[in-house]
Amino acid sequence: MGQIVLINPQIPPNTGNIARTCAATRTELHLVGPLGFEISDRYLKRAGLDYWPYVNWRYHPSLQDFQAFHQQRGGRWIGFSTSGRCSYVKLQFLPDDWLLFGSETEGLPSDVLKACAETVYIPMSQPGVRSLNLSVSVAAGLFEARRQLGYLE
């Protein structure tokens, strides 16, 4: 199964909740700096509960560091954005996809969106709601990819 990538996350409890989801699903988590918090942040630790030993995670100090790491592994970048090309449920996910999510306040930077093989959005019925919480968006995208690839059993 692919990886979850958080680019410049700002809110520690969101990252902690995402880490817990990654632990539960054995999904690799990549944190790309700069971060809006310290890795040792108590809110980050609290949101991840005692599951941090089960999280396979890596920290990349910059986008350039992450890009170099990704080049060694390969796979598509799938950018989640309110301006995505298609609904995330219409995309055919592949086992080596990297699911990219931007910061809670800015989303994915435009240069990252341009570098993505695909961009997707999560449909919302209420036009007054701009986006979902980051940890909810990650869970929705990850579980759809897992469903399509047969990892929900």
C-alpha positions in Angstrom: 0.0 0.0 0.0 1.1 3.5 -0.7 2.2 6.3 1.6 0.6 9.3 3.3 2.6 12.6 2.9 1.8 15.7 4.9 3.5 18.8 3.5 3.9 21.5 6.1 1.3 20.4 8.6 0.5 23.1 11.2 -1.8 21.5 13.8 -0.2 18.9 16.1 -3.5 17.0 17.0 -4.3 16.5 13.3 -0.9 15.0 12.7 -1.2 12.8 15.8 -4.6 11.5 14.6 -3.2 10.8 11.1 -0.3 9.0 12.7 -2.7 6.8 14.6 -4.6 6.0 11.4 -1.3 5.1 9.7 -0.4 2.9 12.7 -3.7 1.1 12.5 -3.4 0.5 8.7 0.4 -0.1 8.6 0.7 2.8 6.2 4.0 4.7 6.0 3.7 8.4 7.0 6.0 11.1 5.7 6.1 14.6 7.3 7.6 17.3 5.1 8.9 20.4 6.8 8.8 23.0 7.8 6.3 21.8 10.4 4.1 24.2 12.4 5.1 22.3 15.6 8.0 20.4 17.2 8.0 16.6 16.7 8.1 16.3 20.6 4.9 18.4 20.9 2.7 17.0 23.7 -0.5 17.6 21.7 1.0 15.5 18.9 1.9 12.8 21.3 -1.5 12.9 23.0 -3.4 12.6 19.7 -1.3 9.6 18.7 -1.8 8.1 22.1 0.5 5.2 22.8 0.5 4.1 19.2 3.7 6.0 18.1 5.8 2.9 18.4 3.6 1.3 15.7 3.9 4.2 13.2 6.4 3.8 10.4 7.2 7.5 9.8 9.9 9.7 8.3 10.7 13.3 8.6 12.0 15.2 5.6 13.2 18.7 6.5 12.2 20.2 3.1 10.3 19.5 -0.1 13.6 19.0 -1.9 14.6 16.3 0.6 11.3 14.5 0.2 11.5 14.7 -3.6 15.0 13.1 -3.6 13.7 10.3 -1.3 10.7 9.8 -3.5 12.8 9.5 -6.7 14.6 6.5 -5.1 11.3 4.7 -4.6 9.1 5.8 -7.5 5.3 5.8 -7.6 2.7 8.5 -8.4 2.0 11.6 -6.4 -1.8 12.0 -5.9 -2.5 15.5 -4.6 -5.6 16.0 -2.5 -7.0 19.5 -3.1 -10.2 21.4 -3.2 -9.2 22.3 -6.7 -8.5 18.7 -7.7 -9.3 17.4 -11.2 -11.7 14.6 -10.2 -13.4 13.1 -7.2 -11.1 10.8 -5.2 -13.6 7.9 -5.6 -13.3 8.1 -9.4 -9.5 7.8 -9.4 -8.1 4.3 -9.8 -5.5 4.0 -7.0 -2.3 2.0 -7.5 -0.3 0.2 -4.7 2.7 2.5 -4.9 0.8 5.8 -4.9 1.8 8.6 -2.5 -1.2 10.5 -1.2 -0.2 14.1 -0.6 -2.0 16.5 1.7 -1.1 20.2 2.3 -1.3 22.3 5.5 -4.5 23.0 7.2 -4.4 26.7 6.2 -2.9 26.7 2.8 -3.4 23.2 1.2 -0.8 21.9 -1.2 1.6 24.5 -2.8 0.9 25.1 -6.5 4.3 23.7 -7.5 3.5 20.5 -5.7 0.1 20.3 -7.4 1.7 20.7 -10.8 4.2 17.9 -10.0 1.3 15.5 -9.1 0.4 12.7 -11.6 -3.2 13.3 -10.5 -5.1 15.7 -8.3 -8.4 14.8 -6.6 -11.0 16.4 -4.4 -13.4 15.1 -1.8 -16.9 16.1 -2.8 -19.0 18.1 -0.3 -22.7 18.8 -0.6 -22.7 22.1 1.3 -21.1 24.8 -0.9 -20.4 26.9 2.2 -18.0 24.3 3.6 -14.6 24.8 1.9 -12.9 21.7 3.2 -12.8 18.9 5.7 -10.4 18.5 8.7 -7.0 17.3 7.5 -7.2 14.1 9.5 -10.7 13.3 8.1 -9.5 14.0 4.6 -6.5 11.6 5.0 -8.7 8.9 6.5 -11.2 9.2 3.6 -8.5 9.1 0.9 -6.5 6.3 2.6 -9.5 4.1 3.1 -10.8 4.6 -0.4 -7.4 3.6 -1.8 -7.3 0.6 0.6 -10.9 -0.4 -0.5 -10.0 -0.3 -4.2 -6.8 -2.3 -3.6 -8.5 -5.0 -1.5 -6.8 -4.1 1.8 -10.0 -3.9 4.0 -10.3 -7.5 4.9 
